[in-house]
Amino acid sequence: MRYISTRGQYRPVTAAEALLTGLAPDGGLYLPEEFPEGAALNPFTAPGLTYQQLAGRILALFLSDFSRAELEECIHQAYGGNFATPAITPVTMVDAKLGFLELWHGPTCAFKDLALQLLPHLLTAAARKKRLDREIVLLVATSGDTGKAALEGFKDVPGTKVIVFYPEDGVSAVQKRQMTTQEGNNTFVVGVTGNFDQAQAGVKALFTNEAFQREMAAAGKTFSSANSINWGRLVPQLVYYFKAWFALCQNHSLAPGETFNVVVPTGNFGNILAAYYGKKLGLRLHKLICASNRNNVLTEFIQTGVYNRNRQFYQTLSPSMDILVSSNLERLLYDLTEADPAQIRAYMGQLQRTGCYRLTAAQQERLQEEFWAGFADEGETTAAIKDVYARYHYLLDPHTAVGYKVYRDYLEATGDDRPAIIASTASPFKFNRGVAEAVLGAEAAEEADEFALMKKLSAATGVAMPAVLAGLPDQPVRHRQVVAPAAMEETVRRILGL
Ligand SMILES: *Cc1c(COP(=O)(O)O)cnc(C)c1O
């Protein structure tokens, strides 16, 4: 299967090339030239598939230039003892029609592990296939979740190095500790005395510095970004939606032919797009419910057909969804415009120039046929955590709580109470301040030390902390370097010996 650019101004490429380059040279995102057929992925005809077997079948449909043995090797390395449960992504039903798809049992306790545990292995296999004998250097600026997930994914993968810059005072104490204690002989974690935008600008400057790229090539190295627009991050995310379907059928919440709804707390539109592609592949989904926090640009887009990034940016309790430009949306535009790259170029041009574009009525109708949208503000997020704990004795992290609030709104607005799955994107203990405030009250949450607060939350609720988080205070700090934003290039040079 070949991959084409959403902007239509580049030749089709192989899956290996799409993965290695991430973004197409015309600025577009890669898509399969023809969408595959997934009828064989059915819990009623093929029950009992393990997560790994399901992953093997789905990856084989999309990454056809990889052999089955190559894919199986990658999957074997990605999904094993590094997850806290053999189910990898278990579904917890809180009542007969509502389940939480827990995507946080991986090494960093957030859903990005599902893609980033696999991607490094796919990238190195793709590089071998292209006979690129260059070291892959992953360069990341992070506001928290992505950096740690990339570090864990690339840790000790031969032929790779990973360098992560984080804003020294811009991540939570847990996130910082997760990164500064990172193990692995090829991992480099550096604090930046600036905010996230400065760290990101520093990384972008290196990516676009052609002289630097030439120096890298001469030294046998090449940069990779592995960010969420990479096709290799999207495909692994289809697997858990199928796994959820299989689970609903196994516990008899769903009969053959019946459909279910899925609710996804959304930022860059990657996770929910994977659910949409799952539906194209045969997943029996009815509505895709897009949940945003106060940065509700996607809610407005789905409700009105207008994408408008000209608005106030809010820092919220669900920081991984604090996004105003959802880059993966461009892939959905391809379907909404019925495969019209000229129209996509026009929309993306308008977005860049004016910060805004508007779908046609027909496109908006197509969008609303598949998607429903809502959002939660800070008070509503806290109330949702409290409500779910009171009702079901189940702890939600603030991102997942946004999803739950929007699910309740959907029920009320439509009366559509068919079975639903809410994607639970992080462990509550990863964002324990917001959770403790909701469940234990503001006073109890005044505890200054985040690790002490985590223990308090666990003791008060009887919910166990993930072992990887509970053990953090005892892990030795291995990365202490902090640099000014202006010194980032120099730092990368030193790390790479250039
Ligand atoms: C990244 C992230 C999201 C948003 O996912 P997208 O694919 O960007 O829409 C939601 N919740 C958590 C915890 C995340 O880390």
The ligand as an SDF file (V2000), in Angstrom:
LIG
                    3D

 15 15  0  0  0  0  0  0  0  0999 V2000
   -2.0960   13.7350   24.3000 C   0  0  0  0  0  0  0  0  0  0  0  0
   -3.2020   13.5580   25.2800 C   0  0  0  0  0  0  0  0  0  0  0  0
   -4.5590   13.8110   24.9350 C   0  0  0  0  0  0  0  0  0  0  0  0
   -4.9740   14.3370   23.5720 C   0  0  0  0  0  0  0  0  0  0  0  0
   -4.8260   13.3890   22.5560 O   0  0  0  0  0  0  0  0  0  0  0  0
   -4.8050   13.8440   21.0120 P   0  0  0  0  0  0  0  0  0  0  0  0
   -4.4230   12.6360   20.2540 O   0  0  0  0  0  0  0  0  0  0  0  0
   -3.7650   14.9330   20.9340 O   0  0  0  0  0  0  0  0  0  0  0  0
   -6.1630   14.3490   20.6840 O   0  0  0  0  0  0  0  0  0  0  0  0
   -5.5340   13.5760   25.8990 C   0  0  0  0  0  0  0  0  0  0  0  0
   -5.2140   13.1560   27.1390 N   0  0  0  0  0  0  0  0  0  0  0  0
   -3.9380   12.9100   27.5150 C   0  0  0  0  0  0  0  0  0  0  0  0
   -3.6530   12.4700   28.9150 C   0  0  0  0  0  0  0  0  0  0  0  0
   -2.8890   13.0970   26.6060 C   0  0  0  0  0  0  0  0  0  0  0  0
   -1.6130   12.8600   26.9960 O   0  0  0  0  0  0  0  0  0  0  0  0
  1  2  1  0
  2  3  1  0
  2 14  2  0
  3  4  1  0
  3 10  2  0
  4  5  1  0
  5  6  1  0
  6  7  2  0
  6  8  1  0
  6  9  1  0
 10 11  1  0
 11 12  2  0
 12 13  1  0
 12 14  1  0
 14 15  1  0
M  END
$$$$
